[in-house]
Amino acid sequence: MEVLSDRPDLAMVDVSGVKRAINIGLLEHGSVVPGDWILIHVGFALSKIDEMEAKAALDFLESIGQAYEDEIAALRDSMIEEE
């Protein structure tokens, strides 16, 4: 995770290998640092979670199979190229 210097309410994060800008404005200012796990929904960071909770969520998503793979493919297709 990298907080964008020109937009402190946004951070660049890795979502299953896809870089995305997400809004971290709902979290306490300064409460997230690179390496933290965060729960994201529709582009917003909702809360910090620990690694075990993140792994459980990822395991669940992977267990639903093709729907998860389709979502990740859609994310990759919509990826914004960095300059």
HTML snippet that shows the backbone in 3Dmol.js (N, CA, C, O; Angstrom):
<script src="https://3Dmol.org/build/3Dmol-min.js"></script>
<div id="view" style="width:600px;height:400px;position:relative"></div>
<script>
const pdb = `
ATOM      1  N   MET A   1       0.837  -1.176   0.000  1.00  0.00           N
ATOM      2  CA  MET A   1       0.000   0.000   0.000  1.00  0.00           C
ATOM      3  C   MET A   1       0.877   1.233   0.000  1.00  0.00           C
ATOM      4  O   MET A   1       1.870   1.304   0.725  1.00  0.00           O
ATOM      5  N   GLU A   2       0.510   2.191  -0.807  1.00  0.00           N
ATOM      6  CA  GLU A   2       1.228   3.459  -0.871  1.00  0.00           C
ATOM      7  C   GLU A   2       0.211   4.595  -0.900  1.00  0.00           C
ATOM      8  O   GLU A   2      -0.594   4.684  -1.827  1.00  0.00           O
ATOM      9  N   VAL A   3       0.244   5.462   0.106  1.00  0.00           N
ATOM     10  CA  VAL A   3      -0.639   6.627   0.132  1.00  0.00           C
ATOM     11  C   VAL A   3      -0.155   7.587  -0.949  1.00  0.00           C
ATOM     12  O   VAL A   3       1.037   7.880  -1.039  1.00  0.00           O
ATOM     13  N   LEU A   4      -1.075   8.071  -1.759  1.00  0.00           N
ATOM     14  CA  LEU A   4      -0.714   8.970  -2.854  1.00  0.00           C
ATOM     15  C   LEU A   4      -0.413  10.361  -2.289  1.00  0.00           C
ATOM     16  O   LEU A   4      -1.221  10.929  -1.554  1.00  0.00           O
ATOM     17  N   SER A   5       0.748  10.896  -2.639  1.00  0.00           N
ATOM     18  CA  SER A   5       1.204  12.160  -2.050  1.00  0.00           C
ATOM     19  C   SER A   5       0.290  13.335  -2.399  1.00  0.00           C
ATOM     20  O   SER A   5       0.110  14.239  -1.582  1.00  0.00           O
ATOM     21  N   ASP A   6      -0.281  13.333  -3.588  1.00  0.00           N
ATOM     22  CA  ASP A   6      -1.149  14.437  -3.995  1.00  0.00           C
ATOM     23  C   ASP A   6      -2.610  14.237  -3.585  1.00  0.00           C
ATOM     24  O   ASP A   6      -3.425  15.152  -3.708  1.00  0.00           O
ATOM     25  N   ARG A   7      -2.936  13.036  -3.096  1.00  0.00           N
ATOM     26  CA  ARG A   7      -4.299  12.708  -2.644  1.00  0.00           C
ATOM     27  C   ARG A   7      -4.204  11.847  -1.393  1.00  0.00           C
ATOM     28  O   ARG A   7      -4.295  10.624  -1.496  1.00  0.00           O
ATOM     29  N   PRO A   8      -4.025  12.438  -0.218  1.00  0.00           N
ATOM     30  CA  PRO A   8      -3.836  11.647   0.999  1.00  0.00           C
ATOM     31  C   PRO A   8      -5.036  10.794   1.397  1.00  0.00           C
ATOM     32  O   PRO A   8      -4.937   9.974   2.311  1.00  0.00           O
ATOM     33  N   ASP A   9      -6.176  10.981   0.715  1.00  0.00           N
ATOM     34  CA  ASP A   9      -7.343  10.135   0.969  1.00  0.00           C
ATOM     35  C   ASP A   9      -7.338   8.878   0.095  1.00  0.00           C
ATOM     36  O   ASP A   9      -8.219   8.028   0.223  1.00  0.00           O
ATOM     37  N   LEU A  10      -6.342   8.761  -0.797  1.00  0.00           N
ATOM     38  CA  LEU A  10      -6.240   7.604  -1.685  1.00  0.00           C
ATOM     39  C   LEU A  10      -4.944   6.845  -1.443  1.00  0.00           C
ATOM     40  O   LEU A  10      -3.916   7.431  -1.103  1.00  0.00           O
ATOM     41  N   ALA A  11      -5.011   5.539  -1.622  1.00  0.00           N
ATOM     42  CA  ALA A  11      -3.828   4.690  -1.512  1.00  0.00           C
ATOM     43  C   ALA A  11      -3.829   3.697  -2.663  1.00  0.00           C
ATOM     44  O   ALA A  11      -4.885   3.214  -3.071  1.00  0.00           O
ATOM     45  N   MET A  12      -2.647   3.393  -3.186  1.00  0.00           N
ATOM     46  CA  MET A  12      -2.505   2.375  -4.206  1.00  0.00           C
ATOM     47  C   MET A  12      -2.283   1.054  -3.479  1.00  0.00           C
ATOM     48  O   MET A  12      -1.358   0.931  -2.676  1.00  0.00           O
ATOM     49  N   VAL A  13      -3.126   0.074  -3.758  1.00  0.00           N
ATOM     50  CA  VAL A  13      -3.065  -1.217  -3.074  1.00  0.00           C
ATOM     51  C   VAL A  13      -2.992  -2.344  -4.097  1.00  0.00           C
ATOM     52  O   VAL A  13      -3.286  -2.153  -5.277  1.00  0.00           O
ATOM     53  N   ASP A  14      -2.596  -3.513  -3.624  1.00  0.00           N
ATOM     54  CA  ASP A  14      -2.540  -4.710  -4.451  1.00  0.00           C
ATOM     55  C   ASP A  14      -3.732  -5.591  -4.075  1.00  0.00           C
ATOM     56  O   ASP A  14      -3.858  -6.033  -2.933  1.00  0.00           O
ATOM     57  N   VAL A  15      -4.598  -5.837  -5.052  1.00  0.00           N
ATOM     58  CA  VAL A  15      -5.763  -6.706  -4.850  1.00  0.00           C
ATOM     59  C   VAL A  15      -5.550  -7.935  -5.728  1.00  0.00           C
ATOM     60  O   VAL A  15      -5.819  -7.905  -6.929  1.00  0.00           O
ATOM     61  N   SER A  16      -5.067  -9.009  -5.123  1.00  0.00           N
ATOM     62  CA  SER A  16      -4.804 -10.256  -5.853  1.00  0.00           C
ATOM     63  C   SER A  16      -3.947 -10.020  -7.093  1.00  0.00           C
ATOM     64  O   SER A  16      -4.214 -10.568  -8.162  1.00  0.00           O
ATOM     65  N   GLY A  17      -2.917  -9.197  -6.931  1.00  0.00           N
ATOM     66  CA  GLY A  17      -1.990  -8.943  -8.026  1.00  0.00           C
ATOM     67  C   GLY A  17      -2.361  -7.790  -8.931  1.00  0.00           C
ATOM     68  O   GLY A  17      -1.633  -7.501  -9.881  1.00  0.00           O
ATOM     69  N   VAL A  18      -3.476  -7.119  -8.664  1.00  0.00           N
ATOM     70  CA  VAL A  18      -3.926  -5.985  -9.466  1.00  0.00           C
ATOM     71  C   VAL A  18      -3.787  -4.721  -8.629  1.00  0.00           C
ATOM     72  O   VAL A  18      -4.320  -4.647  -7.522  1.00  0.00           O
ATOM     73  N   LYS A  19      -3.072  -3.721  -9.153  1.00  0.00           N
ATOM     74  CA  LYS A  19      -2.916  -2.449  -8.439  1.00  0.00           C
ATOM     75  C   LYS A  19      -4.163  -1.604  -8.646  1.00  0.00           C
ATOM     76  O   LYS A  19      -4.619  -1.410  -9.773  1.00  0.00           O
ATOM     77  N   ARG A  20      -4.714  -1.098  -7.524  1.00  0.00           N
ATOM     78  CA  ARG A  20      -5.911  -0.270  -7.552  1.00  0.00           C
ATOM     79  C   ARG A  20      -5.753   0.901  -6.597  1.00  0.00           C
ATOM     80  O   ARG A  20      -5.137   0.766  -5.539  1.00  0.00           O
ATOM     81  N   ALA A  21      -6.307   2.049  -6.964  1.00  0.00           N
ATOM     82  CA  ALA A  21      -6.390   3.181  -6.049  1.00  0.00           C
ATOM     83  C   ALA A  21      -7.691   3.033  -5.276  1.00  0.00           C
ATOM     84  O   ALA A  21      -8.760   2.874  -5.866  1.00  0.00           O
ATOM     85  N   ILE A  22      -7.592   3.085  -3.949  1.00  0.00           N
ATOM     86  CA  ILE A  22      -8.787   2.986  -3.117  1.00  0.00           C
ATOM     87  C   ILE A  22      -8.846   4.180  -2.167  1.00  0.00           C
ATOM     88  O   ILE A  22      -7.828   4.792  -1.846  1.00  0.00           O
ATOM     89  N   ASN A  23     -10.046   4.489  -1.734  1.00  0.00           N
ATOM     90  CA  ASN A  23     -10.251   5.597  -0.813  1.00  0.00           C
ATOM     91  C   ASN A  23     -10.051   5.100   0.617  1.00  0.00           C
ATOM     92  O   ASN A  23     -10.712   4.154   1.046  1.00  0.00           O
ATOM     93  N   ILE A  24      -9.137   5.737   1.357  1.00  0.00           N
ATOM     94  CA  ILE A  24      -8.878   5.360   2.749  1.00  0.00           C
ATOM     95  C   ILE A  24      -9.437   6.410   3.719  1.00  0.00           C
ATOM     96  O   ILE A  24      -9.100   6.413   4.903  1.00  0.00           O
ATOM     97  N   GLY A  25     -10.282   7.285   3.210  1.00  0.00           N
ATOM     98  CA  GLY A  25     -10.838   8.368   4.011  1.00  0.00           C
ATOM     99  C   GLY A  25     -11.732   7.920   5.156  1.00  0.00           C
ATOM    100  O   GLY A  25     -11.936   8.672   6.109  1.00  0.00           O
ATOM    101  N   LEU A  26     -12.273   6.699   5.077  1.00  0.00           N
ATOM    102  CA  LEU A  26     -13.131   6.207   6.162  1.00  0.00           C
ATOM    103  C   LEU A  26     -12.323   5.687   7.350  1.00  0.00           C
ATOM    104  O   LEU A  26     -12.869   5.479   8.433  1.00  0.00           O
ATOM    105  N   LEU A  27     -11.027   5.477   7.145  1.00  0.00           N
ATOM    106  CA  LEU A  27     -10.170   4.991   8.226  1.00  0.00           C
ATOM    107  C   LEU A  27      -9.586   6.173   8.993  1.00  0.00           C
ATOM    108  O   LEU A  27      -9.477   7.279   8.464  1.00  0.00           O
ATOM    109  N   GLU A  28      -9.218   5.927  10.230  1.00  0.00           N
ATOM    110  CA  GLU A  28      -8.602   6.974  11.041  1.00  0.00           C
ATOM    111  C   GLU A  28      -7.328   7.446  10.354  1.00  0.00           C
ATOM    112  O   GLU A  28      -6.504   6.634   9.935  1.00  0.00           O
ATOM    113  N   HIS A  29      -7.171   8.760  10.239  1.00  0.00           N
ATOM    114  CA  HIS A  29      -6.008   9.335   9.544  1.00  0.00           C
ATOM    115  C   HIS A  29      -4.704   8.796  10.138  1.00  0.00           C
ATOM    116  O   HIS A  29      -4.500   8.829  11.351  1.00  0.00           O
ATOM    117  N   GLY A  30      -3.836   8.305   9.268  1.00  0.00           N
ATOM    118  CA  GLY A  30      -2.543   7.803   9.698  1.00  0.00           C
ATOM    119  C   GLY A  30      -2.571   6.415  10.308  1.00  0.00           C
ATOM    120  O   GLY A  30      -1.558   5.944  10.825  1.00  0.00           O
ATOM    121  N   SER A  31      -3.734   5.745  10.253  1.00  0.00           N
ATOM    122  CA  SER A  31      -3.843   4.445  10.921  1.00  0.00           C
ATOM    123  C   SER A  31      -3.365   3.279  10.059  1.00  0.00           C
ATOM    124  O   SER A  31      -3.199   2.172  10.570  1.00  0.00           O
ATOM    125  N   VAL A  32      -3.140   3.501   8.771  1.00  0.00           N
ATOM    126  CA  VAL A  32      -2.669   2.420   7.909  1.00  0.00           C
ATOM    127  C   VAL A  32      -1.278   2.732   7.378  1.00  0.00           C
ATOM    128  O   VAL A  32      -0.943   3.874   7.064  1.00  0.00           O
ATOM    129  N   VAL A  33      -0.494   1.687   7.292  1.00  0.00           N
ATOM    130  CA  VAL A  33       0.880   1.812   6.782  1.00  0.00           C
ATOM    131  C   VAL A  33       1.120   0.666   5.805  1.00  0.00           C
ATOM    132  O   VAL A  33       0.399  -0.332   5.828  1.00  0.00           O
ATOM    133  N   PRO A  34       2.135   0.805   4.943  1.00  0.00           N
ATOM    134  CA  PRO A  34       2.452  -0.289   4.023  1.00  0.00           C
ATOM    135  C   PRO A  34       2.607  -1.608   4.781  1.00  0.00           C
ATOM    136  O   PRO A  34       3.243  -1.666   5.834  1.00  0.00           O
ATOM    137  N   GLY A  35       2.013  -2.661   4.225  1.00  0.00           N
ATOM    138  CA  GLY A  35       2.045  -3.975   4.854  1.00  0.00           C
ATOM    139  C   GLY A  35       0.782  -4.317   5.616  1.00  0.00           C
ATOM    140  O   GLY A  35       0.550  -5.484   5.933  1.00  0.00           O
ATOM    141  N   ASP A  36      -0.052  -3.309   5.921  1.00  0.00           N
ATOM    142  CA  ASP A  36      -1.322  -3.565   6.607  1.00  0.00           C
ATOM    143  C   ASP A  36      -2.293  -4.270   5.660  1.00  0.00           C
ATOM    144  O   ASP A  36      -2.242  -4.089   4.443  1.00  0.00           O
ATOM    145  N   TRP A  37      -3.168  -5.068   6.243  1.00  0.00           N
ATOM    146  CA  TRP A  37      -4.262  -5.703   5.514  1.00  0.00           C
ATOM    147  C   TRP A  37      -5.505  -4.865   5.766  1.00  0.00           C
ATOM    148  O   TRP A  37      -5.790  -4.496   6.906  1.00  0.00           O
ATOM    149  N   ILE A  38      -6.251  -4.562   4.697  1.00  0.00           N
ATOM    150  CA  ILE A  38      -7.469  -3.779   4.854  1.00  0.00           C
ATOM    151  C   ILE A  38      -8.618  -4.446   4.102  1.00  0.00           C
ATOM    152  O   ILE A  38      -8.423  -5.072   3.060  1.00  0.00           O
ATOM    153  N   LEU A  39      -9.802  -4.296   4.650  1.00  0.00           N
ATOM    154  CA  LEU A  39     -11.014  -4.811   4.025  1.00  0.00           C
ATOM    155  C   LEU A  39     -11.537  -3.729   3.092  1.00  0.00           C
ATOM    156  O   LEU A  39     -11.788  -2.601   3.516  1.00  0.00           O
ATOM    157  N   ILE A  40     -11.702  -4.078   1.814  1.00  0.00           N
ATOM    158  CA  ILE A  40     -12.113  -3.113   0.793  1.00  0.00           C
ATOM    159  C   ILE A  40     -13.462  -3.533   0.220  1.00  0.00           C
ATOM    160  O   ILE A  40     -13.703  -4.712  -0.039  1.00  0.00           O
ATOM    161  N   HIS A  41     -14.329  -2.553   0.028  1.00  0.00           N
ATOM    162  CA  HIS A  41     -15.604  -2.798  -0.648  1.00  0.00           C
ATOM    163  C   HIS A  41     -15.871  -1.626  -1.575  1.00  0.00           C
ATOM    164  O   HIS A  41     -15.813  -0.473  -1.149  1.00  0.00           O
ATOM    165  N   VAL A  42     -16.159  -1.905  -2.818  1.00  0.00           N
ATOM    166  CA  VAL A  42     -16.426  -0.924  -3.880  1.00  0.00           C
ATOM    167  C   VAL A  42     -15.494   0.292  -3.833  1.00  0.00           C
ATOM    168  O   VAL A  42     -15.936   1.436  -3.933  1.00  0.00           O
ATOM    169  N   GLY A  43     -14.200   0.015  -3.678  1.00  0.00           N
ATOM    170  CA  GLY A  43     -13.208   1.078  -3.749  1.00  0.00           C
ATOM    171  C   GLY A  43     -12.941   1.830  -2.466  1.00  0.00           C
ATOM    172  O   GLY A  43     -12.171   2.791  -2.470  1.00  0.00           O
ATOM    173  N   PHE A  44     -13.557   1.420  -1.362  1.00  0.00           N
ATOM    174  CA  PHE A  44     -13.348   2.080  -0.078  1.00  0.00           C
ATOM    175  C   PHE A  44     -12.748   1.108   0.927  1.00  0.00           C
ATOM    176  O   PHE A  44     -13.194  -0.033   1.042  1.00  0.00           O
ATOM    177  N   ALA A  45     -11.742   1.564   1.650  1.00  0.00           N
ATOM    178  CA  ALA A  45     -11.188   0.781   2.752  1.00  0.00           C
ATOM    179  C   ALA A  45     -12.140   0.935   3.931  1.00  0.00           C
ATOM    180  O   ALA A  45     -12.384   2.041   4.413  1.00  0.00           O
ATOM    181  N   LEU A  46     -12.675  -0.203   4.386  1.00  0.00           N
ATOM    182  CA  LEU A  46     -13.661  -0.155   5.473  1.00  0.00           C
ATOM    183  C   LEU A  46     -13.020  -0.313   6.845  1.00  0.00           C
ATOM    184  O   LEU A  46     -13.441   0.327   7.809  1.00  0.00           O
ATOM    185  N   SER A  47     -11.989  -1.177   6.934  1.00  0.00           N
ATOM    186  CA  SER A  47     -11.338  -1.396   8.223  1.00  0.00           C
ATOM    187  C   SER A  47     -10.014  -2.115   8.014  1.00  0.00           C
ATOM    188  O   SER A  47      -9.777  -2.750   6.986  1.00  0.00           O
ATOM    189  N   LYS A  48      -9.163  -1.994   9.021  1.00  0.00           N
ATOM    190  CA  LYS A  48      -7.939  -2.795   9.047  1.00  0.00           C
ATOM    191  C   LYS A  48      -8.303  -4.171   9.580  1.00  0.00           C
ATOM    192  O   LYS A  48      -9.130  -4.296  10.483  1.00  0.00           O
ATOM    193  N   ILE A  49      -7.682  -5.203   9.017  1.00  0.00           N
ATOM    194  CA  ILE A  49      -7.892  -6.561   9.499  1.00  0.00           C
ATOM    195  C   ILE A  49      -6.535  -7.216   9.673  1.00  0.00           C
ATOM    196  O   ILE A  49      -5.537  -6.748   9.125  1.00  0.00           O
ATOM    197  N   ASP A  50      -6.499  -8.305  10.441  1.00  0.00           N
ATOM    198  CA  ASP A  50      -5.212  -8.974  10.607  1.00  0.00           C
ATOM    199  C   ASP A  50      -5.007  -9.976   9.471  1.00  0.00           C
ATOM    200  O   ASP A  50      -5.928 -10.260   8.706  1.00  0.00           O
ATOM    201  N   GLU A  51      -3.801 -10.499   9.376  1.00  0.00           N
ATOM    202  CA  GLU A  51      -3.443 -11.387   8.273  1.00  0.00           C
ATOM    203  C   GLU A  51      -4.291 -12.664   8.260  1.00  0.00           C
ATOM    204  O   GLU A  51      -4.643 -13.164   7.192  1.00  0.00           O
ATOM    205  N   MET A  52      -4.619 -13.195   9.451  1.00  0.00           N
ATOM    206  CA  MET A  52      -5.435 -14.408   9.514  1.00  0.00           C
ATOM    207  C   MET A  52      -6.834 -14.159   8.951  1.00  0.00           C
ATOM    208  O   MET A  52      -7.368 -14.992   8.219  1.00  0.00           O
ATOM    209  N   GLU A  53      -7.425 -13.013   9.292  1.00  0.00           N
ATOM    210  CA  GLU A  53      -8.748 -12.672   8.769  1.00  0.00           C
ATOM    211  C   GLU A  53      -8.689 -12.466   7.256  1.00  0.00           C
ATOM    212  O   GLU A  53      -9.598 -12.876   6.534  1.00  0.00           O
ATOM    213  N   ALA A  54      -7.607 -11.825   6.776  1.00  0.00           N
ATOM    214  CA  ALA A  54      -7.446 -11.627   5.341  1.00  0.00           C
ATOM    215  C   ALA A  54      -7.314 -12.966   4.624  1.00  0.00           C
ATOM    216  O   ALA A  54      -7.915 -13.162   3.568  1.00  0.00           O
ATOM    217  N   LYS A  55      -6.539 -13.885   5.184  1.00  0.00           N
ATOM    218  CA  LYS A  55      -6.366 -15.199   4.573  1.00  0.00           C
ATOM    219  C   LYS A  55      -7.696 -15.951   4.528  1.00  0.00           C
ATOM    220  O   LYS A  55      -8.008 -16.587   3.522  1.00  0.00           O
ATOM    221  N   ALA A  56      -8.469 -15.887   5.587  1.00  0.00           N
ATOM    222  CA  ALA A  56      -9.772 -16.555   5.617  1.00  0.00           C
ATOM    223  C   ALA A  56     -10.693 -15.987   4.539  1.00  0.00           C
ATOM    224  O   ALA A  56     -11.399 -16.740   3.868  1.00  0.00           O
ATOM    225  N   ALA A  57     -10.692 -14.680   4.371  1.00  0.00           N
ATOM    226  CA  ALA A  57     -11.528 -14.054   3.346  1.00  0.00           C
ATOM    227  C   ALA A  57     -11.080 -14.476   1.948  1.00  0.00           C
ATOM    228  O   ALA A  57     -11.909 -14.798   1.098  1.00  0.00           O
ATOM    229  N   LEU A  58      -9.764 -14.473   1.712  1.00  0.00           N
ATOM    230  CA  LEU A  58      -9.253 -14.895   0.408  1.00  0.00           C
ATOM    231  C   LEU A  58      -9.540 -16.363   0.134  1.00  0.00           C
ATOM    232  O   LEU A  58      -9.900 -16.731  -0.984  1.00  0.00           O
ATOM    233  N   ASP A  59      -9.382 -17.199   1.149  1.00  0.00           N
ATOM    234  CA  ASP A  59      -9.689 -18.626   0.989  1.00  0.00           C
ATOM    235  C   ASP A  59     -11.150 -18.814   0.593  1.00  0.00           C
ATOM    236  O   ASP A  59     -11.461 -19.622  -0.282  1.00  0.00           O
ATOM    237  N   PHE A  60     -12.049 -18.064   1.241  1.00  0.00           N
ATOM    238  CA  PHE A  60     -13.463 -18.166   0.903  1.00  0.00           C
ATOM    239  C   PHE A  60     -13.708 -17.747  -0.544  1.00  0.00           C
ATOM    240  O   PHE A  60     -14.391 -18.442  -1.297  1.00  0.00           O
ATOM    241  N   LEU A  61     -13.140 -16.596  -0.922  1.00  0.00           N
ATOM    242  CA  LEU A  61     -13.351 -16.110  -2.288  1.00  0.00           C
ATOM    243  C   LEU A  61     -12.837 -17.108  -3.321  1.00  0.00           C
ATOM    244  O   LEU A  61     -13.478 -17.343  -4.345  1.00  0.00           O
ATOM    245  N   GLU A  62     -11.673 -17.692  -3.039  1.00  0.00           N
ATOM    246  CA  GLU A  62     -11.119 -18.679  -3.963  1.00  0.00           C
ATOM    247  C   GLU A  62     -11.969 -19.939  -3.999  1.00  0.00           C
ATOM    248  O   GLU A  62     -12.010 -20.622  -5.022  1.00  0.00           O
ATOM    249  N   SER A  63     -12.649 -20.261  -2.901  1.00  0.00           N
ATOM    250  CA  SER A  63     -13.468 -21.476  -2.847  1.00  0.00           C
ATOM    251  C   SER A  63     -14.734 -21.363  -3.695  1.00  0.00           C
ATOM    252  O   SER A  63     -15.324 -22.379  -4.062  1.00  0.00           O
ATOM    253  N   ILE A  64     -15.154 -20.137  -4.009  1.00  0.00           N
ATOM    254  CA  ILE A  64     -16.356 -20.004  -4.834  1.00  0.00           C
ATOM    255  C   ILE A  64     -16.044 -20.165  -6.315  1.00  0.00           C
ATOM    256  O   ILE A  64     -16.939 -20.126  -7.160  1.00  0.00           O
ATOM    257  N   GLY A  65     -14.764 -20.347  -6.618  1.00  0.00           N
ATOM    258  CA  GLY A  65     -14.362 -20.776  -7.952  1.00  0.00           C
ATOM    259  C   GLY A  65     -14.449 -19.745  -9.043  1.00  0.00           C
ATOM    260  O   GLY A  65     -13.874 -18.661  -8.949  1.00  0.00           O
ATOM    261  N   GLN A  66     -15.184 -20.100 -10.093  1.00  0.00           N
ATOM    262  CA  GLN A  66     -15.185 -19.321 -11.324  1.00  0.00           C
ATOM    263  C   GLN A  66     -15.649 -17.880 -11.119  1.00  0.00           C
ATOM    264  O   GLN A  66     -15.126 -16.972 -11.766  1.00  0.00           O
ATOM    265  N   ALA A  67     -16.601 -17.657 -10.249  1.00  0.00           N
ATOM    266  CA  ALA A  67     -17.082 -16.290 -10.012  1.00  0.00           C
ATOM    267  C   ALA A  67     -15.939 -15.403  -9.521  1.00  0.00           C
ATOM    268  O   ALA A  67     -15.826 -14.246  -9.927  1.00  0.00           O
ATOM    269  N   TYR A  68     -15.093 -15.949  -8.646  1.00  0.00           N
ATOM    270  CA  TYR A  68     -13.936 -15.197  -8.151  1.00  0.00           C
ATOM    271  C   TYR A  68     -12.944 -14.947  -9.284  1.00  0.00           C
ATOM    272  O   TYR A  68     -12.438 -13.835  -9.436  1.00  0.00           O
ATOM    273  N   GLU A  69     -12.668 -15.973 -10.071  1.00  0.00           N
ATOM    274  CA  GLU A  69     -11.733 -15.827 -11.191  1.00  0.00           C
ATOM    275  C   GLU A  69     -12.237 -14.788 -12.192  1.00  0.00           C
ATOM    276  O   GLU A  69     -11.451 -14.001 -12.719  1.00  0.00           O
ATOM    277  N   ASP A  70     -13.538 -14.784 -12.454  1.00  0.00           N
ATOM    278  CA  ASP A  70     -14.118 -13.802 -13.370  1.00  0.00           C
ATOM    279  C   ASP A  70     -13.962 -12.385 -12.832  1.00  0.00           C
ATOM    280  O   ASP A  70     -13.678 -11.455 -13.586  1.00  0.00           O
ATOM    281  N   GLU A  71     -14.150 -12.225 -11.521  1.00  0.00           N
ATOM    282  CA  GLU A  71     -14.006 -10.902 -10.900  1.00  0.00           C
ATOM    283  C   GLU A  71     -12.567 -10.404 -10.986  1.00  0.00           C
ATOM    284  O   GLU A  71     -12.333  -9.235 -11.292  1.00  0.00           O
ATOM    285  N   ILE A  72     -11.607 -11.278 -10.720  1.00  0.00           N
ATOM    286  CA  ILE A  72     -10.192 -10.894 -10.808  1.00  0.00           C
ATOM    287  C   ILE A  72      -9.832 -10.552 -12.254  1.00  0.00           C
ATOM    288  O   ILE A  72      -9.092  -9.597 -12.493  1.00  0.00           O
ATOM    289  N   ALA A  73     -10.342 -11.313 -13.217  1.00  0.00           N
ATOM    290  CA  ALA A  73     -10.089 -11.015 -14.632  1.00  0.00           C
ATOM    291  C   ALA A  73     -10.654  -9.647 -14.999  1.00  0.00           C
ATOM    292  O   ALA A  73     -10.021  -8.890 -15.735  1.00  0.00           O
ATOM    293  N   ALA A  74     -11.844  -9.328 -14.489  1.00  0.00           N
ATOM    294  CA  ALA A  74     -12.445  -8.018 -14.754  1.00  0.00           C
ATOM    295  C   ALA A  74     -11.607  -6.904 -14.138  1.00  0.00           C
ATOM    296  O   ALA A  74     -11.456  -5.840 -14.739  1.00  0.00           O
ATOM    297  N   LEU A  75     -11.062  -7.137 -12.948  1.00  0.00           N
ATOM    298  CA  LEU A  75     -10.179  -6.154 -12.326  1.00  0.00           C
ATOM    299  C   LEU A  75      -8.945  -5.918 -13.177  1.00  0.00           C
ATOM    300  O   LEU A  75      -8.555  -4.775 -13.414  1.00  0.00           O
ATOM    301  N   ARG A  76      -8.331  -7.004 -13.638  1.00  0.00           N
ATOM    302  CA  ARG A  76      -7.127  -6.870 -14.472  1.00  0.00           C
ATOM    303  C   ARG A  76      -7.431  -6.110 -15.758  1.00  0.00           C
ATOM    304  O   ARG A  76      -6.638  -5.270 -16.185  1.00  0.00           O
ATOM    305  N   ASP A  77      -8.574  -6.398 -16.375  1.00  0.00           N
ATOM    306  CA  ASP A  77      -8.960  -5.730 -17.616  1.00  0.00           C
ATOM    307  C   ASP A  77      -9.216  -4.250 -17.420  1.00  0.00           C
ATOM    308  O   ASP A  77      -9.051  -3.466 -18.355  1.00  0.00           O
ATOM    309  N   SER A  78      -9.617  -3.853 -16.220  1.00  0.00           N
ATOM    310  CA  SER A  78      -9.923  -2.445 -15.970  1.00  0.00           C
ATOM    311  C   SER A  78      -8.767  -1.697 -15.326  1.00  0.00           C
ATOM    312  O   SER A  78      -8.916  -0.539 -14.937  1.00  0.00           O
ATOM    313  N   MET A  79      -7.606  -2.357 -15.210  1.00  0.00           N
ATOM    314  CA  MET A  79      -6.467  -1.762 -14.517  1.00  0.00           C
ATOM    315  C   MET A  79      -6.025  -0.466 -15.193  1.00  0.00           C
ATOM    316  O   MET A  79      -5.909  -0.384 -16.415  1.00  0.00           O
ATOM    317  N   ILE A  80      -5.789   0.524 -14.368  1.00  0.00           N
ATOM    318  CA  ILE A  80      -5.310   1.815 -14.852  1.00  0.00           C
ATOM    319  C   ILE A  80      -3.796   1.731 -14.923  1.00  0.00           C
ATOM    320  O   ILE A  80      -3.136   1.370 -13.949  1.00  0.00           O
ATOM    321  N   GLU A  81      -3.258   2.064 -16.073  1.00  0.00           N
ATOM    322  CA  GLU A  81      -1.808   2.009 -16.270  1.00  0.00           C
ATOM    323  C   GLU A  81      -1.142   3.165 -15.532  1.00  0.00           C
ATOM    324  O   GLU A  81      -1.604   4.304 -15.580  1.00  0.00           O
ATOM    325  N   GLU A  82      -0.048   2.844 -14.852  1.00  0.00           N
ATOM    326  CA  GLU A  82       0.729   3.881 -14.170  1.00  0.00           C
ATOM    327  C   GLU A  82       1.646   4.546 -15.188  1.00  0.00           C
ATOM    328  O   GLU A  82       2.142   3.897 -16.109  1.00  0.00           O
ATOM    329  N   GLU A  83       1.865   5.833 -15.016  1.00  0.00           N
ATOM    330  CA  GLU A  83       2.753   6.569 -15.924  1.00  0.00           C
ATOM    331  C   GLU A  83       4.131   6.646 -15.355  1.00  0.00           C
ATOM    332  O   GLU A  83       5.023   7.227 -15.973  1.00  0.00           O
TER     333      GLU A  83
END
`;
const viewer = $3Dmol.createViewer("view");
viewer.addModel(pdb, "pdb");
viewer.setStyle({}, {cartoon: {color: "spectrum"}});
viewer.zoomTo();
viewer.render();
</script>
